[in-house]
Amino acid sequence: MKVIIASDHGGITIREEIKRLLEEMNIQYEDIGCSCETSVDYPDYALPAAQKVADGEYDYGILVCGTGIGMSIAANKVKGIRCALVHDTFSAKATREHNNANMLAMGERVIGAGLAREIVQTFLNTEFTGGRHANRVEKITSYENQ
């Protein structure tokens, strides 16, 4: 499994915690920033990360900003991306099982580092269940390919 992670200035603390978790889980990852606490534009980080997931360079992407909203909106503009904004473990599990989400967005100003770790673990350890959900995901993909 390969994971790409990114944040803007509002998500640096949780991004660092996620890196520690991925190392503990022996998961290969790339961190594409940002590397400063001054204001930056979240699309500059969300879009390249999403493109790398869409291109198949990475299995999953994890994005963090202040709320997770901007990052998720930007990532979902990339064809082939299903980025879920998640702030609880139930939703992390459901979005993998039901939506086959390939990216996760979280907000550092919304949740703490401990919960972020639990969300990431749940997201990465949950498989897509397919079945009736596969048809639904395929409808999204078909629309996207028009």
N, C-alpha and C positions, 0 to 999 in steps of 0.2 A: 504494500500500500504506500502510495506517495501522496503527500498533502502539501498544498501551498497555503501560506497564511499571509495576511496583510492587515494593516490598520492605518487609520489616519491618526492625527495627534490625540484624538479623544479615546483611543483604544490601546495605547502602548502598554499599559500595566497588565491588562488581561492577555494581550498578545504574548508578552513575556512568560506569563503563567502557562499559557497553552504550549509554548515551546518546551518548557520543562516537562509538561505532561507527555507530549509526543516523544521526548527523549526517554522518559520512563516506560512508555509503551513500545519502545523500539520501532517507532514509525519514522520513516524517512520524510523530511520536510524541507521546504525552502521558505524563507522569510523574505518578502520583498518590500518590507518597510511599512510605515515611514520610520525614519531614525531621528526625529526631532519632536519637541513638544510645542513648537510654534505652529500656528494654523496652516494646514495644507488642504488641498481639495481631494475629498474622498474618491471621486472618479479616477483620479490618477493612480490609485492603488487597487480599487475594486475591479476596474475594467481589464487591466493586464492579468490579474489573477484569474478572473473568470475566463478570459480567452485561453489561458493555459490549460484550464480544466476542460473547456469545450474542445480544444485541440487534442486532448488525450494525453498531454504531458503529465498531468496529475489526476489522481482518482477523485480527490475531493479538495475543496477550498474552504477556508475558514477566514471570515472577515470580521473585524471589530472596529466600531466607531463609537461615538458618544451614545447613540440610541440604537444603532444597527440599521436604522431605516434607510439612510442615504446609501450605505454600502449595498444593501439588498436590492434597492431600486436600480442602482447602476449595474450590478452583476446580472440582474434579470434582463437587461437589454441585450446581452450577448446570446446569440442563437445557441441553443443546446443547454443552457443553464437553467437549473431549477434551484434557486437560492431561497432558503427559508429563514425568516427572521424568527429566532427562537429565544425564549427567556425562561424555559422550564424543561424538565427532562421528559415529561409526557409528550410535548410537542416535538422534541428532538427525536424521540422514538417513532412517533406517528409520521413525521415527514419522511423518514427513511422507509418505513414499512409501506406507506400509502402513496407517497409522491415521488419516490426514488430521487429525493433531493440530492444534488451533487455538490451543493455549497451551503454553508451555514453562516448566518450573520448574527451577531450579538451586540448589545450595547453596554459599554463599560459603565455608563452613568445609570444603568437600569439594574444590573446584577453585579454581584461580587465575584472575586476570583474563584472561590470554592465552588459556587454554583456553575460558573463557566466551565470548570474542569469536569464536573458531572455531566453537563450538557454535551461537551465534546466527546467524552467517553461513550455516552449513550448513542450519539449520532454515528460515531465511527464503528461501534460494535453492533449496530442494528442492520439487518439485511432487508432489502426490498422483498415484500411478500408476493408480488406479482398478482396472479389471479385477476379478479375484477378490477384491481387497481392498475394493472398493466394497460388495459383498454383506455382508461382515463388518461394516463400519462401519454399514451400514443395519440390521443386526440389533441393534446397540447402540441406534441411534436409535429403532427400533420398540419395544424394551423400555422405553426412557426415556419414550416417549409413551403407555404403557399407563395 
